[in-house]
Amino acid sequence: MIVKKLLVIAFISFCFHSLKAKQVSRKNRTNIQKAIEFMTVADRNFTQLAHAASHALWDWQVNATECNRKIKEDTEDAAADFGKKIYAEARNFKWRTYKGRNYTLYRWFELAGKGLSSVESVFYDGKEQSEKVSAISEMSEIFNKVKICPYKRSTENCKMSLTDIEELFETSRHPEELKYYWLEFRKKTGEKYKDLFLKSIKEDNEWAKGFGYKNKAEYNVAMYEDKDFLRNMAKEMKKILPLYKQIHAYVRKKLRVFYKNENIRKDGPIPAHLLGNIYAQNWVNIFPIVKPYPKSSGLPNVTKAMRRKQNNMRTSVHFIRFLLDRQGSFTRMLSGGGQRRLHYTTHSEPACQIGLRPETVGRGREPTVAGPETPRNPRPATVKLV
């Protein structure tokens, strides 16, 4: 009799827990479904915002007017504000529990949440965000609009652009001339935006704290999703360093021979202005000076071959079109890509252009490009969120 009662109790308990498990399972499915819907809508809206921001950035880069800059900053602010909103709302979901049941959804939330931080959001207000974007824009404008006077002609035709200087560094072998442009470029750029740069670093660190990181450096490292990233990178650098030191010493020796009067130390650093690049990042332009076998032809010189065949800009374009046509790419380019072809304006302050019309967002149509007839103060590109 007792055994029978125990069996009945066990059966009732089993039924109760089974019903409860079904309710929990149903609740979990509902939560996951809500999470999927939330991320789907967020992704759709984020895509449109990113699309608008990229077009605004493009318009400003090829036509750096105050009007285009304002549109760029407005669209970037909108994307940043939406990102903070999604980050805050994503934390309301128990997304870490999705890992075993729906890993794709888990990764979706993990990326939206900028990692595994559990620190509460400390985002600053929109005004500070705008100031940060503005500082970066100002630095970019100073850099891209730099104008330098020619060497030994400091009072005439001071219109040398960054492109002109980069081309000169590729070919010039006059150390005093190179030193002059190297210094002038930094006087007209780095010295002017030093305070802006320091300000942007401070604001970047504050922005990273909003996602629970100590600073922007920690945030950047976290994006690699490797807890030992710094240690692993240090190991790889240690492997590469001996080879780099050998290459550095070899190039330094060759430059000491070529620039006999430049007082390059045989055991010291290489003067940055002698490396064939305004940033000293790419040394390929000094290859003719440092190549180990002077009589060898070295790297193929495409320019000489083109001149020998009397090629010009028109024949080059036709050749590129031929290659693209063979690949089937040219027709696709004409269908839409040509609308956003690169075109640098030469006006001092031309009318504002809008890359992405508000009415075209999310409707599957190609964006339209405004021309000179566009009003000077148009409504910035906007996105209607779902």
Buried (B, 14 or more C-beta within 10 A) or exposed (E): EEEEEEEEEEEEEEEEEEEEEEEEEEEBEEBBEEBBEBBEEBEEBBEBBBBBBBBBBBBBBBBBBEBBBBBBBBBBBBBBBBBBBBBBEBBEBEBEEBEEEBEEBBEBBBEBBBBEBEEEEEBBEEEEBBEBBBBBBBBBBBBEEBEBBBBEEEEEEEEBEBEBBBEBBBEBEEBEBBBBBBEBBEEBBEEBBEEBBEBBBBBBBBBBBBBBBEBBBBBEBBEEEEEEBEEEEEEEEEEEEEEEEEEBEEBBEBBBEBBEEBEBEEEEEBBBBBBBBBEBEEBEBBEEBBBEEEEEEEEEEEEEEBEEEEBEEEEEEEEEEEEBEEEEEBEEEEEEEEEBEEEEBEEEEBBBBBBBBBEBBBEEEEBEBBEEEBEEEBEBBBBEBE
